[in-house]
Amino acid sequence: MIQFAVLGSGSGGNAAVVESGGLRLMIDAGLSAKQLCMRLQAVGVEPGSLDGILLTHEHGDHVRGLKVFLKQHPVPVFTTPATGRVVREAGIEGGTWKYFEAGQVFGIGALTVETFAIQHDAVDPVGFVIGHGQRRLGFLSDAGFVTRSMTERLRGLAGLFCEANYDSELLEADTKRPWSIKQRISSRHGHLSNEQVTELIREIAHADLGRIVLGHLSSDCNSPEMILAKLRTCLNELGHPHVDLHCAGQDAPTDWFGF
């Protein structure tokens, strides 16, 4: 069995925790160290019990709490060499740094970690598929475009965390953001729209996919109701009404999701 909880997801900070095979991994550390510790404890995980931290990329909303957290809890950090270099040049030290190349598959105890390159405006961003036995959890955050190789990596999952940042019409109509920011968000190195996420799910949904958790929703260019309705319609059309859907928020951790 694999279970995971999202500690927080949004422009203010992103982190999740995965537990399986007697191991606990945190994915990203974009909340403050204080919040990371409080939210881990809120879902029953002592921060010092983590077996590692996986980094998707170096942006502040994914590594903000890492420096202080590692001083308090020097656990191993798994990242690509390029991301690790940028993060460590920013003064984040501590722990044990373990490097992998995008596309590499490696083990952490009984868990298998598949990595894959994603499209985003970071130095070497990656996504993960964490497997234990026959169960596989996909983790895709901050990707501006879904490539064929990404889709292939995400087939056969039991569960998926995926960003659903914006609705295209709401972003276009938004008056708060300048045109340049809108262009960055919607570019191939920006974030995923509801439409792109729906097309990805249309490609990878299958009878054994049990749960999809959406994250990184824009507070004013998206809503849980919009993306959930869109995906529910898609899954019903595909004959998979059994798939559970949930949106993670910024301000509090989710419950544990198991499969």
C-alpha angles and dihedrals in degrees: 000000000000123000131181141179129198109228092194138330131194143072089302094062144318134219138141137181127220125196127190141127091021091301132112123203129180117212111212126340105225098143122078114279089248092054092044091055094043094049094045089053090046089062092043100262122127107218093227091057093069115118094203150332121242117206122208094189144327105265116128095245087061102040105024096116098036099096096055094035092056091050089056098036113021098199125157117278118211116203144131116275092247094050091044091052093052093045094048093045085058088062100262109140138148131082123056117297117219119185134209134172120242106266094030123128118213140163133242106189108301093346126095116212117200115192130198136181117251135193113255138121094263131103098258112348121186142184127214141222111196116198136189115178107317095337119097131186120199122209119193120168133162102007122150097197136020110232126199091249091054091051092050091051091053097054120111096025126156091202139010137198110197135167117242100183108169150000109238096225093047092049092050091049095045113119098188097069125066118236092255092058092047089052091051093049094049096040125105088261097046129071138311121263126216088255093054092048091050091052090049091052090047088058100045107030114118140160095273097049102111108174143017121192117193123207147168091051115175110243094222105021097050142023135203089241093057099049095039092052091047094050094042091055090048094049093047090052089051092050095250105114089144094076111110115225128202138166119220117217137212102239106052140020121261124238118266115281114207134186 
